[in-house]
Amino acid sequence: MGAWLDYTINGLIVGNIYALLAVGLALIFGVSHLINFAQGSIYTAGAFIGWTCAQRLGTPLPVTMAAVVLGCAALGVVIERVGLRPLAGSARIAPLLATIGISFVLDQGLQLLYSPDPRSLPSPLPAWRIQVGRGTIGALDILIAATGLVSAAVLFGFLRFSRLGWAVRATAQDSEAARQMGVNTDAVNRTVFAIAAGLGGLSGLLVGMYYNHIDTAMSFQATLKGVVAQVIGGMGNVPGAIAGSLLLGLTESYGVALFGSSYRNLFAFVLLLIVLVLRPNGLFAGRQAMSPEPLTGTFIAPSRPWDVPRWAVAVCVLLAALLPFLPNSAYALQVLTNAWLYALLAISLTLVAGTLGQVSLGHAGLLLIGAYASALLALDSGLPVWLSIPAAGFVTAALGTALTWPAFRLRSHYVSIATLGIGEIVGLVILNWESLTHGPMGVTGVPPLTAGTVELDSPQASYWVALAVLVLLGLMQSRLLGTHLGRTFRAIRDDDVAARACGVSLDRYKGLAFAVSGFAAGISGAISAHLYSYINNETFTSQVSVLALTMVILGGMGNVLGAVIGAVALTGLPEVFRFTAEYRQLIYGLVLLLMIRFRPQGILGTA
Amino acid sequence: MSEGGSRGDLLELSGIDTFYGPAQVHFAMNLEVRRGQIVCLLGGNASGKSTTMKVILGLVKPRAGTVRFDGQDITGLSTPAIIARGIGSVPEARRLFGAMTVRENLLMGAYTRRDRAEVNHDYDRMLGLFPRVAQRINNRAGTLSGGEQQMVAMARALMGRPRLICMDEPTMGLSPLYVDRVLELIAAINKEGVSVFMVEQNASLALQIAHHGYVLRTGVIALSGPAGELARDPRIRDAYLGGERTAA
């Protein structure tokens, strides 16, 4: 019993920390209908500002906390002004992607500033613990609970009784009407970002002290947890975000109690999916209808694609195929093999994100399924590699479609969140399903590429295999876009209500698109597994999903050739310029930001 | 300044060209609202009426031409700055803050004002002017009927103590009973010295209370004149307003 009380207390404490993240996300979503994917990076920044103050400058805790809140609030204002305000009036997906870009830049900036090594951030509070029933509560627990309560109370008072608070609420309900009352909605946005960032930073500081550990890689998980908590409470619902956070904290804590700590995140994301599917407005929204999402073409910027002549494409393919005959090409081959595999992933993603308009952030999950399917089929079932790879493609198509199926009824942002959750779930299931996947140990000794008795493990052969598969699947997808099926996909993207009114069964076509997409991604993951010879549940993380989306945007959403160009550019250019790995994320982030700002339709244009 | 004042024009649009992307909405449009008058802008669907309202409020920036309010150029100003100069807005479809109470909605109307005591005074005055609103004062605005919402929207706009109040289709979607009530209230507001610029599709109703009218057709002012003359003008009835079929 005592242990359960401890788990409850722990759940509520962690829930309080999530609440500090989620409240800000809810405020921002309420005012500008934007999921701020940079929230986790601000949280990390808060932890490091706190570390600098406490460990370097030796400030007392209240000063440290004030510095974190003010520093992060300033950061929030800068993000709003530089990264997001210029995007007002652009396609709805743009600011969301911009926050992803900003998070890359911030994370990498912190890493360059502080190095990726983890640090300890000891709590300066006394170490006593009070006995409550058979559980215990420490001073830091009380500080975290108090911070959560006080922040919630102050925020409530601000929204309910202050002039600016009223403006925030009015803007959230109808920003154009608020402007007509004389509300400066830019100032409202700035305020909301400052509050969200201040609270998010505080959350990072408290977490750092709670675990006595901070590092620059903790941003993404924090963003995810905040988003999950917010979805549970209902997007844009501030009290809901607090309740959702506590619920999430408790669910995780009990999950850990029952199954062990590797299940913590699995519980979080399964809860996310359940809420998204059953109560997409959150648990506390009552019978309120889902807020109207953009109907026609506003989510993705429309444009006229660049028409690249066929002979030019053919010449490029031929040149690429001849590359291995050049002397001293080993390094280039290695880089380009990787690029072709990423291009496979990108054409897979561009079909669902660009052509179908369902911006998936879970393609890493498809890669993992493909990689594991092929590796396990080859190792444990003894299937020859040339059979296990296509089999993995089909397995991924089937599993991927089945897993995303619950998300088919969702639209725009909700699709992105759901697929992100699904991608994370795939990794976590692989981590925990030890009898099938070998668990955290990963799969070692994955056999190299072969076709019949022909060994294909030389760099040249691997290169040709990847290129040939890419050309084949790319051609098929280009052909598909011109058919009736391709037109139907685009109709669903441009106006799913109108498409449905024309008799299009959305579920069936979405399923078909995800199956085709899953096949290509599965093949890409499978070939990678045989090239790497070792895979584990972290071989492909959500960062890969985001990178793939960056490639797709760079090339032009829905554009097959564009996806290939995007993949080659983002995997090849950092090699050409010999950027160290440290700067790579920074470059990805900046590319994403610049493209969204100045050429949202991508290099070749959306197709 | 004195030039605008001497001619008695509170609002003056001159040579307005507006575009939505490549599509031109207004073609060198001119329009004036004299101090103390009710001016209505009539026209069918897609004639550019609502866009005119948006141009005045700074929600849409014209590519050419100027908007002058009280003799001063307000063309480039932001919407909040324009509101702060003394223009009130009753938007199309009312656009109340549905999750906030009626009281909070009214006080949002006084958002740009800092004179607290006077705001409270005006608040009491609105409750007197709109007894129906007073009854629902603590309800969420979203739960009110269309006619009640229209009253709240008007009271909200008046809370800013505007010199000019802009109304976009104030009778749209209301029951006949409320249509009359709203028209009476507009006339009453005007008697208290507030100039009114209203956009309407229902010409015969609007011309009953207006002093002056304009007819907009595909972005061009096709007719204008005193309301009484326009109401009798056969061209209005036939060409621009669909004749007897839609009248009343």
HADDOCK unambig.tbl for C-alpha pairs under 7 A between the chains (distance, minus, plus):
assign (segid A and resid 170 and name CA) (segid B and resid 97 and name CA) 5.99 0.50 0.50
assign (segid A and resid 173 and name CA) (segid B and resid 97 and name CA) 5.82 0.50 0.50
assign (segid A and resid 174 and name CA) (segid B and resid 97 and name CA) 6.59 0.50 0.50
assign (segid A and resid 177 and name CA) (segid B and resid 95 and name CA) 6.06 0.50 0.50
assign (segid A and resid 179 and name CA) (segid B and resid 79 and name CA) 6.01 0.50 0.50
assign (segid A and resid 179 and name CA) (segid B and resid 80 and name CA) 5.72 0.50 0.50
assign (segid A and resid 180 and name CA) (segid B and resid 79 and name CA) 6.39 0.50 0.50
assign (segid A and resid 180 and name CA) (segid B and resid 80 and name CA) 6.61 0.50 0.50
assign (segid A and resid 180 and name CA) (segid B and resid 83 and name CA) 6.63 0.50 0.50
assign (segid A and resid 180 and name CA) (segid B and resid 89 and name CA) 6.14 0.50 0.50
assign (segid A and resid 181 and name CA) (segid B and resid 83 and name CA) 6.70 0.50 0.50
assign (segid A and resid 181 and name CA) (segid B and resid 108 and name CA) 6.59 0.50 0.50
assign (segid A and resid 181 and name CA) (segid B and resid 109 and name CA) 5.45 0.50 0.50
assign (segid A and resid 181 and name CA) (segid B and resid 111 and name CA) 6.42 0.50 0.50
assign (segid A and resid 182 and name CA) (segid B and resid 79 and name CA) 6.63 0.50 0.50
assign (segid A and resid 182 and name CA) (segid B and resid 80 and name CA) 3.75 0.50 0.50
assign (segid A and resid 182 and name CA) (segid B and resid 81 and name CA) 6.82 0.50 0.50
assign (segid A and resid 182 and name CA) (segid B and resid 83 and name CA) 5.21 0.50 0.50
assign (segid A and resid 182 and name CA) (segid B and resid 84 and name CA) 6.24 0.50 0.50
assign (segid A and resid 182 and name CA) (segid B and resid 111 and name CA) 6.38 0.50 0.50
assign (segid A and resid 182 and name CA) (segid B and resid 112 and name CA) 5.81 0.50 0.50
assign (segid A and resid 183 and name CA) (segid B and resid 80 and name CA) 5.62 0.50 0.50
assign (segid A and resid 183 and name CA) (segid B and resid 111 and name CA) 6.97 0.50 0.50
assign (segid A and resid 184 and name CA) (segid B and resid 80 and name CA) 5.73 0.50 0.50
